[in-house]
Amino acid sequence: MKYDIAIIGMGITGLTTANLIHKRFPDKKMLLIEKQEIGQGTSYYSAGFNPPLSISDQAKQSYKTSSTLIKTLAKEVGYVLPDTIDVVYMTEDRKSLIEKYCKPAGHLNDTSTVPAGSISHFFKKEIGGSFYIGKGDGSYVDARSYCEKLANNLTANGLDINTQTYVTEFSKKGDYFQIITHLSAIYESKDVIVSTGPFLNTFEPNKKISRNKKVCAFSINIEPEKNDCAFIFLDDEAFLLPLHKEKKWLLSITSTEWGIDPDKKITVTSEDFVMAKKVLNKYTNALDEYIGEAIVFADNYSDQKEIKVEKNEAIYVRGTSGGGVRYAPATGLKIIEKLGYK
Ligand SMILES: Cc1cc2nc3c(=O)[nH]c(=O)nc-3n(C[C@H](O)[C@H](O)[C@H](O)COP(=O)(O)OP(=O)(O)OC[C@H]3O[C@@H](n4cnc5c(N)ncnc54)[C@H](O)[C@@H]3O)c2cc1C
């Protein structure tokens, strides 16, 4: 069987892209290949948080596009998006916070009082009770269930999906790519999309363009209250998200540890716990005793912290950093543009 498009990697990026392509171009024959089970890469670890915190103009645009598109996409695949929540922006430098985030966002020009909550009062005690709040700024998805729904929709529409299939190499022979798997199977496809998140090293022709960093997610074992806000620590690439169903908070931190190989076992170290305490201790010492277990994984960073979709015979998605929910739909559209479909 010859395909029009083969997608290598079925994380949130590959799955979103496949759904967008199928909806717009249902006649294109598509093959999806995943070396593990669906959504078991970086997307498995994602907190699924989607705050409006993009630095560059391009990233801001991707955020806007994705925030709109995910609503349609979620509806189509039967995933119910949770309500938005308020976000409290934490920083040691309040002036720069206003300049950088609040003014452009156009909705944050003053301090407000955070509603009393299970964690808010710890911060209030130590820094006084006034915060910058983005009303309804935070949206999030349960990345695992969302990936499942995206995949189910593809299966229901009859697309060819091969899991437990490791692509070892691919190369162009005439009009078609030949894609070779660990079982020496050969597939032929006109276009190839490499959406392998941080597992790019297998194919990445220029390994210096994007690099992997370790991202840690710690449990903070206090039950959130109904109206608790999320907290973003702007100086540290970290946030606290209330997980109501799990009855705990999640503290996500991007570490400074580069060069992480996602194919090797990535472990939580004592330095990671020190890092978590350091971030929280800027604002309160009262949370130390609630820091629980952590999970860690690699994510793929580009220099501008924005996703790059490049065509170099095949189409490569690089620099997915924090790009699960935030950028996957916009990335899918960029891929369609690179495919040149009208
Ligand atoms: C702890 C943590 C918290 C995070 N929190 C957030 C958050 O709150 N919000 C947010 O937006 N983002 C967050 N992220 C980032 C987000 O999870 C990733 O950016 C996103 O999941 C990347 O998705 P992806 O589909 O590009 O890659 P992946 O999910 O890694 O998918 C790539 C897939 O390709 C497969 N693959 C690799 N090589 C091959 C091969 N040779 N053959 C076949 N298959 C292959 C892998 O098995 C994998 O399933 C977080 C990341 C971590 C680690």
The ligand as an ORCA input file, in Angstrom:
! r2SCAN-3c Opt
* xyz 0 1
  C       6.575     16.928     33.317
  C       6.078     17.675     32.095
  C       5.043     18.610     32.215
  C       4.577     19.285     31.086
  N       3.531     20.159     31.233
  C       3.022     20.770     30.134
  C       1.900     21.641     30.261
  O       1.385     21.852     31.350
  N       1.404     22.230     29.133
  C       1.937     21.984     27.890
  O       1.440     22.534     26.889
  N       3.028     21.180     27.743
  C       3.565     20.573     28.839
  N       4.643     19.740     28.710
  C       5.242     19.601     27.384
  C       4.452     18.652     26.506
  O       4.154     17.482     27.231
  C       5.271     18.297     25.256
  O       5.733     19.468     24.637
  C       4.397     17.532     24.271
  O       3.781     16.431     24.905
  C       5.213     17.054     23.094
  O       4.331     16.279     22.315
  P       4.826     15.549     21.033
  O       3.659     14.841     20.444
  O       5.528     16.509     20.153
  O       5.932     14.511     21.569
  P       5.708     13.122     22.326
  O       4.519     13.132     23.188
  O       7.003     12.767     22.941
  O       5.388     12.143     21.126
  C       6.374     11.674     20.248
  C       6.090     10.213     20.002
  O       6.985      9.737     19.010
  C       7.267      8.372     19.295
  N       8.507      8.023     18.608
  C       9.736      8.544     18.851
  N      10.647      8.015     18.005
  C       9.969      7.129     17.215
  C      10.380      6.244     16.171
  N      11.640      6.161     15.755
  N       9.425      5.466     15.584
  C       8.126      5.538     15.992
  N       7.701      6.347     16.988
  C       8.603      7.138     17.585
  C       7.402      8.360     20.824
  O       7.216      7.076     21.362
  C       6.318      9.342     21.245
  O       5.111      8.698     21.585
  C       5.159     19.060     29.807
  C       6.203     18.142     29.688
  C       6.652     17.436     30.810
  C       7.780     16.445     30.633
*
